[in-house]
Amino acid sequence: MEKKLKIELVKSLNGRHDKHIATAASLGLHKIGQSTVQPDNPQTRGKIAQIGYLVKVTEE
């Protein structure tokens, strides 16, 4: 069974770098409090590493 990560946006995207906004959007995050479940793989981990200061991550 594949591991999953629950990612929640906890800080605003206003005034952030364009690449960070695009990364959040690629994870399906647009508003504060929104969360998504993504597979735990190197691609997802790389996105989290880039915007880690904006999100809260929990394993499922």
DOZA-136281 format. One record per residue (C-alpha): residue in one letter; x, y, z. Coordinates in nm, 2 decimals, decimal comma, m for minus. Layout:
! DOZA-136281
PT   type     east    north       up
PT      a        X        Y        Z
...
END
This chain:
! DOZA-136281
PT   type     east    north       up
PT      m     0,00     0,00     0,00
PT      e     0,14     0,34    m0,10
PT      k     0,19     0,60     0,17
PT      k     0,00     0,93     0,15
PT      l     0,07     1,28     0,28
PT      k    m0,19     1,52     0,39
PT      i    m0,08     1,87     0,30
PT      e    m0,26     2,18     0,44
PT      l    m0,19     2,54     0,34
PT      v    m0,14     2,74     0,67
PT      k     0,00     3,07     0,54
PT      s    m0,12     3,31     0,27
PT      l     0,02     3,30    m0,08
PT      n     0,00     3,68    m0,11
PT      g     0,33     3,84    m0,19
PT      r     0,51     3,51    m0,24
PT      h     0,74     3,42    m0,53
PT      d     0,56     3,32    m0,84
PT      k     0,72     2,98    m0,84
PT      h     0,60     2,91    m0,49
PT      i     0,25     3,01    m0,58
PT      a     0,27     2,78    m0,89
PT      t     0,40     2,49    m0,67
PT      a     0,11     2,53    m0,42
PT      a    m0,14     2,53    m0,71
PT      s     0,02     2,22    m0,85
PT      l    m0,05     2,05    m0,52
PT      g    m0,41     2,18    m0,54
PT      l    m0,38     2,44    m0,27
PT      h    m0,53     2,79    m0,33
PT      k    m0,68     2,91     0,00
PT      i    m0,56     2,91     0,36
PT      g    m0,70     2,60     0,54
PT      q    m0,73     2,40     0,22
PT      s    m0,58     2,05     0,23
PT      t    m0,50     1,78    m0,02
PT      v    m0,38     1,42     0,00
PT      q    m0,08     1,34    m0,23
PT      p     0,13     1,03    m0,27
PT      d     0,45     1,01    m0,08
PT      n     0,71     1,02    m0,36
PT      p     1,02     1,22    m0,44
PT      q     0,83     1,47    m0,66
PT      t     0,58     1,55    m0,38
PT      r     0,87     1,58    m0,13
PT      g     1,05     1,82    m0,36
PT      k     0,74     2,04    m0,38
PT      i     0,70     2,04     0,00
PT      a     1,07     2,13     0,04
PT      q     1,02     2,43    m0,18
PT      i     0,71     2,57     0,00
PT      g     0,76     2,40     0,34
PT      y     0,72     2,74     0,52
PT      l     0,37     2,77     0,39
PT      v     0,23     2,42     0,46
PT      k     0,17     2,17     0,73
PT      v     0,23     1,80     0,64
PT      t     0,10     1,49     0,81
PT      e     0,14     1,13     0,71
PT      e    m0,16     0,91     0,65
END
